[in-house]
């Protein structure tokens, strides 16, 4: 029912700083500017087939100030690349500082083995470069979906080393409620579920984690009993594309999920398209766009 991640919306305290970082240093293709529903200036950048929408909100708290006091709903997302080492060197030459060097995660870390390297934006939000290296046959379909996503990116006019958003790392206070939303109501494939992490990694009481597929992007979700409160970080919303908007509407209604139906004006996403706007159990803004 849901085909791909259409957009990630972020609130930032200063748009000019992020324009320099995401546009110049990362080299993301510019896909337009406008004003959001609150009258804030916004700029869009393309990450493969997904728009990153940066909206200036002077009241937004820098992620660096949030991370030490509370876990946020989304703590990072990763950019899909074919060769982490190559892109790492390119970005270093543009002045981007990395927290670590490219490394391969343990088999069993989260839902998929990857080669990763981390860095932060001007306000402390974590980004990663991610290269899929998992050899397990059961993940072949997910690996192929990521290649398809990157192929869609290759059809754009502006060249970029990023084939899309590989994964979004998210947290919740009620795993069952969020799992029901993503898996049962929205119909995403839950291709991973576990109550443990890789060997040697400790977890809190009641720990659960899962991963849900939307196109080539993995929405990773985790929760434990200690996470009683989540702060709203810079990532404020996700857009999900569907070619079955009537089915999506019926599913939300049948499950009693309140939503608002809108027609896009093009400032955020595809002009003239219908969208269904609602919140996750922890307040994340979700849009299904037909």
C-alpha positions in Angstrom: 0.0 0.0 0.0 2.9 2.4 0.8 5.6 2.6 -1.8 8.3 4.9 -0.6 9.5 7.5 1.8 8.4 10.8 0.2 9.8 13.3 2.6 11.4 13.9 6.0 10.5 17.2 7.6 12.9 18.9 10.0 12.6 22.1 12.1 15.9 24.0 12.4 16.7 27.1 14.4 18.6 28.8 11.5 18.0 27.9 7.9 21.0 29.7 6.5 23.4 27.4 8.5 21.6 24.3 7.3 21.6 25.6 3.7 25.3 25.8 3.8 25.7 22.4 5.3 23.1 20.3 3.5 23.4 22.2 0.2 27.1 23.1 -0.1 29.0 20.7 2.1 26.8 17.6 1.5 26.0 18.7 -2.0 22.3 17.6 -1.9 20.4 18.7 -5.0 18.1 21.7 -4.2 14.5 21.0 -5.0 12.8 24.3 -4.1 11.9 26.7 -1.4 8.7 28.1 0.1 6.8 28.8 3.3 5.3 26.2 5.6 1.8 26.3 7.2 3.2 28.3 10.2 4.7 31.0 7.9 8.3 29.7 8.4 10.7 29.8 5.5 11.6 26.3 4.1 14.0 24.8 1.7 13.9 21.3 0.2 16.8 19.1 -0.8 16.7 15.8 -2.6 18.1 12.6 -1.1 17.5 10.0 -3.8 13.7 9.8 -4.3 13.0 11.5 -0.9 12.8 15.2 -0.1 14.5 16.6 3.0 12.3 19.6 4.0 14.1 22.1 6.3 11.8 24.5 8.0 13.1 27.5 9.9 11.7 27.7 13.4 13.5 30.1 15.8 11.9 28.3 18.7 13.4 24.9 17.7 15.8 23.6 20.3 19.2 22.4 18.8 19.5 18.6 19.0 22.7 18.9 20.9 20.7 20.5 23.8 18.1 17.8 23.8 20.2 14.7 23.5 21.7 14.9 27.0 18.4 15.2 28.8 15.9 13.0 26.9 15.7 10.5 24.1 14.0 11.9 21.0 11.6 10.2 18.7 14.2 10.2 15.9 17.8 10.3 16.9 19.4 9.9 13.4 18.9 8.9 9.8 21.3 7.4 7.3 22.1 8.2 3.7 22.4 5.2 1.4 25.7 5.0 -0.5 27.4 2.4 -2.7 30.8 3.0 -1.2 31.1 4.5 2.3 34.9 4.9 2.2 34.8 6.9 -1.1 32.0 9.2 0.0 33.6 9.7 3.4 36.8 11.0 1.8 34.8 13.3 -0.5 32.9 14.8 2.4 36.1 15.2 4.4 37.5 17.2 1.6 34.5 19.6 1.8 35.2 20.2 5.5 32.8 17.8 7.1 34.1 16.4 10.4 33.2 12.8 11.3 32.8 11.2 14.7 34.5 8.0 13.6 35.9 6.2 10.6 33.9 3.8 8.4 33.4 0.5 10.2 31.3 -2.6 9.8 28.7 -3.4 12.4 28.4 -6.8 14.0 26.2 -9.3 12.3 23.0 -9.0 14.3 23.4 -5.3 15.1 19.9 -3.9 14.6 18.1 -5.4 11.6 20.9 -5.4 9.0 24.7 -5.5 8.8 26.1 -2.3 7.4 29.3 -0.3 6.9 28.6 3.0 8.7 30.2 6.4 9.6 28.6 9.2 11.6 28.7 13.0 11.6 26.5 15.8 12.8 24.7 18.8 11.2 25.2 22.4 12.5 22.8 21.8 15.4 24.1 18.5 16.6 21.7 16.1 14.8 23.4 12.8 13.8 23.6 11.7 10.2 25.2 8.5 8.9 26.6 7.2 5.6 25.3 3.6 5.2 26.5 0.9 2.9 24.6 -2.4 3.1 27.0 -5.4 3.4 24.7 -8.1 5.0 25.3 -11.5 3.4 22.2 -13.3 4.7 19.8 -14.6 2.0 16.7 -13.7 4.0 17.5 -10.0 3.5 18.0 -10.2 -0.2 14.6 -8.6 -0.9 15.5 -5.6 1.4 18.9 -5.2 -0.3 17.3 -5.3 -3.7 14.7 -2.7 -2.6 17.6 -0.4 -1.7 19.2 -0.8 -5.1 15.9 0.0 -6.7 15.6 3.1 -4.6 19.1 4.2 -5.6 18.2 3.5 -9.3 15.3 5.9 -8.9 17.8 8.5 -7.6 19.9 7.9 -10.7 17.1 9.1 -12.9 17.3 12.7 -11.5 19.1 15.4 -13.4 21.4 16.4 -10.5 24.1 13.8 -9.8 24.6 12.7 -6.1 26.3 9.9 -4.3 23.3 9.4 -2.1 20.7 6.8 -3.3 18.1 7.7 -0.7 17.5 7.4 3.0 18.7 4.0 4.1 17.1 3.9 7.5 15.5 6.1 10.2 16.3 5.3 13.8 13.3 6.0 16.0 12.1 5.4 19.5 8.7 5.1 21.2 7.1 4.8 24.6 4.6 2.1 23.6 6.1 -0.4 21.2 2.8 -2.3 20.7 0.8 0.8 19.7 3.4 1.9 17.2 3.9 -1.6 15.9 0.2 -1.8 15.3 0.2 1.4 13.4 3.1 0.6 11.1 2.4 -3.1 10.6 -1.3 -3.6 10.9 -2.9 -0.2 10.0 -0.4 1.1 7.4 0.5 -2.4 6.1 4.3 -2.0 6.2 6.3 -5.2 6.1 7.9 -5.9 9.5 10.9 -7.8 8.3 12.7 -7.8 11.7 11.7 -8.1 15.4 13.8 -8.8 18.4 13.8 -8.4 22.2 17.7 -8.5 22.2 20.6 -6.8 20.6 23.8 -8.2 19.2 25.9 -10.4 21.4 27.4 -8.4 24.3 25.0 -5.5 24.0 22.8 -4.9 27.1 19.2 -3.7 26.9 16.7 -2.2 29.3 13.7 -4.0 30.9 11.0 -4.6 28.3 13.2 -3.9 25.4 11.7 -4.4 22.0 12.8 -3.5 18.5 11.6 -3.9 15.0 12.1 -2.7 11.4 9.5 -1.8 8.9 10.0 -1.5 5.1 8.8 1.4 3.0 10.4 1.2 -0.4 14.2 1.0 0.2 14.0 2.8 3.6 13.9 0.9 6.9 12.0 2.6 9.7 13.8 1.2 12.8 11.7 1.3 16.0 12.8 0.5 19.6 11.4 0.9 23.1 12.0 -0.2 26.7 10.3 0.5 30.1 12.7 3.3 31.0 11.7 5.5 28.1 8.7 7.2 29.8 9.1 10.4 27.9 10.3 11.3 24.4 11.3 14.8 23.4 10.3 16.1 20.0 13.6 16.4 18.1 14.3 18.2 14.9 12.6 15.5 12.8 8.9 16.5 12.9 7.3 14.5 10.2 7.5 11.7 7.6 5.7 11.6 4.3 4.8 8.2 2.8 3.6 7.7 -0.8 0.8 5.4 -1.8 -1.0 4.5 -5.0 -4.0 3.3 -2.9 -5.1 6.4 -1.1 -8.7 5.1 -0.8 -7.4 1.9 0.9 -5.2 4.0 3.3 -8.2 6.2 4.2 -10.4 3.2 4.9 -7.7 1.6 7.0 -7.3 4.6 9.2 -11.0 5.0 9.6 -11.6 1.3 10.4 -9.0 1.5 13.2 -10.3 4.8 14.6 -7.2 6.8 13.8 -8.1 10.5 13.5 -6.8 12.2 10.4 -7.1 15.4 8.4 -7.6 15.2 4.7 -5.7 17.8 2.7 -4.8 18.8 -0.9 -1.2 19.7 -1.2 -0.3 23.2 -2.4 3.1 22.1 -3.5 5.1 23.9 -0.7 5.8 20.6 1.0 5.1 17.8 -1.6 3.5 16.9 -4.9 1.1 19.8 -5.8 -2.6 18.9 -6.2 -2.2 15.5 -4.6 -4.4 14.3 -1.8 -2.9 13.6 1.6 -3.9 12.1 4.9 -2.3 13.8 7.9 -2.3 12.2 11.4 0.1 11.5 14.3 1.9 8.5 15.6 1.1 7.4 19.2 4.1 9.6 20.4 3.2 12.6 18.2 5.2 12.2 15.1 3.4 13.9 12.2 2.7 11.4 9.4 1.4 12.1 5.9 0.2 9.6 3.4 0.2 11.2 0.0 -1.7 9.7 -2.9 
